[in-house]
């Protein structure tokens, strides 16, 4: 095994970020970048790494699908009994990172977490494919189970019991990350990457340039 993975090195190249031309509202800039990612046909552009931490600060990270871009924050859905939910209940702060390799772009958001209201969760749950609805009801997410076969039998039992009609389980719903920091990163040659950070202070966003 090689000590250094030099053969994996990549040279980045992208348009130069000009903070003066970036929107003063980072959410509008985020939507602009997201739309560009969709137009570039990047697979699952809403896939993002979600980092949480326990009450004592032990971190954990996993990918989720962001399902909403709102003026207040970004929304994702999960099982309220999962590990991430347990950590968020005791330490309601998180970070989300989007990375679009094809464009050499990254967006990082950091802030506090709140649950979305039940109507919001109900509305999104109803829009999901029936199989995904059944899976949400069947899976005791993050808990130990006897086997994959056990989960499949549970899925089939719920499917037969409800005849394709599934109500949103009380243990499943949405979270909203309300950021106080949003950073836009654009890869550049020679590792001289562009970084523009928006920070919210006293209700107002301020932009600054960071060294790579």
C-alpha positions in Angstrom: 0.0 0.0 0.0 1.4 3.4 -1.0 1.9 5.9 1.9 0.7 8.8 -0.2 -2.0 8.5 -2.8 -0.4 10.9 -5.3 -2.0 9.2 -8.2 -5.4 10.5 -7.0 -4.4 14.1 -7.4 -6.7 16.3 -9.4 -6.2 19.8 -10.8 -9.3 22.0 -10.1 -10.5 24.7 -12.4 -13.6 27.0 -12.2 -14.9 30.5 -12.7 -13.4 33.1 -10.3 -15.7 34.1 -7.5 -16.3 37.9 -7.2 -17.9 38.6 -3.8 -19.2 42.0 -5.1 -21.2 40.2 -7.8 -22.6 37.5 -5.4 -26.1 38.1 -4.0 -26.2 39.8 -0.6 -28.7 37.1 0.5 -26.8 33.7 0.7 -30.0 31.7 0.2 -30.5 33.3 -3.2 -26.9 32.5 -4.1 -27.4 28.9 -2.9 -30.4 28.5 -5.1 -28.5 29.9 -8.0 -25.7 27.4 -7.5 -28.2 24.6 -7.0 -30.0 25.4 -10.2 -26.6 25.4 -12.0 -25.9 21.9 -10.6 -29.3 20.6 -11.8 -28.6 22.0 -15.3 -25.2 20.3 -15.3 -27.1 17.0 -14.7 -25.1 16.3 -11.5 -26.6 13.1 -10.0 -28.6 13.8 -6.9 -27.5 17.4 -6.5 -29.5 17.6 -3.2 -27.3 14.9 -1.6 -25.4 16.5 1.3 -23.2 15.4 4.2 -24.9 16.1 7.5 -22.7 16.4 10.6 -24.1 16.2 14.1 -22.5 15.8 17.5 -23.4 14.2 20.8 -23.9 16.3 24.0 -20.2 15.7 24.8 -19.1 16.8 21.3 -18.4 13.4 19.7 -19.1 13.9 16.0 -20.8 11.7 13.4 -21.5 12.3 9.7 -23.8 10.8 7.1 -25.4 11.7 3.7 -29.0 12.9 3.6 -31.1 14.3 0.8 -32.1 17.9 1.3 -35.8 18.3 0.3 -36.4 22.0 0.8 -34.7 25.4 0.3 -36.5 28.0 2.3 -35.8 31.7 3.2 -35.1 30.5 6.7 -33.0 27.4 6.0 -32.8 24.0 4.4 -35.0 21.0 5.2 -34.3 17.2 5.4 -36.4 14.3 6.7 -35.5 11.4 8.9 -36.6 9.0 11.7 -36.9 10.8 15.0 -35.5 7.8 16.8 -32.4 7.6 14.6 -28.9 8.4 15.9 -28.8 11.8 14.2 -32.2 12.6 15.9 -31.0 11.5 19.3 -27.9 13.7 18.9 -29.9 16.7 17.6 -32.3 16.5 20.6 -29.4 17.0 23.0 -27.2 19.2 20.8 -29.4 21.0 18.3 -26.7 22.3 16.1 -25.4 20.8 12.8 -23.5 21.4 9.6 -24.5 20.4 6.0 -22.1 20.3 3.1 -22.9 20.0 -0.6 -20.1 18.9 -3.0 -20.5 19.0 -6.8 -17.4 17.5 -8.2 -18.2 18.2 -11.9 -18.3 21.9 -11.1 -15.5 21.9 -8.5 -18.0 23.5 -6.1 -18.8 23.1 -2.4 -21.3 24.9 -0.1 -21.1 24.6 3.7 -23.9 25.6 6.1 -23.6 25.7 9.9 -26.3 26.6 12.4 -29.1 25.5 14.7 -31.7 22.9 14.1 -35.4 22.8 14.6 -38.2 20.4 13.8 -40.6 21.4 11.0 -44.3 21.4 11.9 -46.4 18.3 11.5 -48.3 19.7 8.5 -45.0 20.2 6.6 -43.9 16.6 7.5 -47.3 15.2 6.5 -47.3 17.0 3.1 -43.8 15.7 2.2 -44.6 12.2 3.4 -47.7 12.0 1.2 -45.5 12.9 -1.8 -43.1 10.0 -1.3 -43.5 6.7 -3.3 -45.6 4.1 -1.4 -42.5 1.9 -0.9 -40.6 4.7 0.8 -43.6 5.4 3.0 -43.8 1.7 4.1 -40.0 1.6 4.7 -40.3 4.7 7.0 -42.9 2.9 9.0 -41.1 -0.5 9.0 -37.5 0.5 9.8 -36.4 1.1 13.4 -33.6 3.3 12.0 -30.1 3.0 13.7 -31.4 0.2 16.0 -29.9 -3.3 15.9 -32.1 -5.8 14.0 -32.0 -9.6 13.7 -31.3 -9.6 9.9 -32.2 -8.0 6.6 -34.7 -10.7 6.1 -36.5 -9.7 9.3 -36.8 -6.1 8.0 -38.1 -7.4 4.6 -40.8 -9.4 6.4 -41.8 -6.4 8.5 -42.0 -4.3 5.3 -44.3 -6.9 3.6 -46.5 -7.2 6.7 -47.1 -3.4 6.8 -47.7 -3.3 3.1 -50.4 -6.0 3.3 -52.0 -4.5 6.4 -52.4 -1.1 5.0 -53.2 -2.0 1.3 -50.9 0.7 0.0 -52.2 3.4 2.3 -49.7 4.5 4.9 -50.0 7.4 7.4 -46.9 9.2 8.4 -45.5 7.6 11.6 -45.2 9.9 14.6 -41.5 9.0 14.8 -40.8 10.3 11.3 -40.6 13.9 10.1 -38.5 16.9 9.1 -35.8 19.1 10.4 -34.8 22.6 9.4 -31.2 23.8 9.6 -31.2 27.6 10.2 -27.6 28.7 9.3 -25.6 31.5 10.8 -22.7 30.7 8.4 -22.8 29.8 4.7 -19.6 29.3 2.8 -19.2 29.1 -1.0 -16.1 27.3 -2.3 -15.0 27.2 -5.9 -12.0 25.1 -6.9 -9.1 26.8 -8.7 -5.7 25.9 -10.2 -2.7 25.4 -8.0 -5.0 25.0 -5.0 -5.7 28.7 -4.9 -9.4 28.0 -4.3 -11.9 30.8 -3.9 -13.8 30.9 -0.6 -16.6 33.4 0.3 -18.1 33.2 3.7 -21.4 34.7 4.7 -21.8 35.3 8.5 -25.0 36.4 10.2 -24.6 39.0 13.0 -27.5 41.0 14.5 -29.8 39.7 11.8 -27.7 40.8 8.9 -25.4 38.9 6.6 -21.8 39.9 6.0 -19.5 38.6 3.3 -15.8 38.0 3.6 -13.1 36.2 1.6 -11.1 33.4 3.2 -7.8 32.0 2.3 -7.9 28.4 0.8 
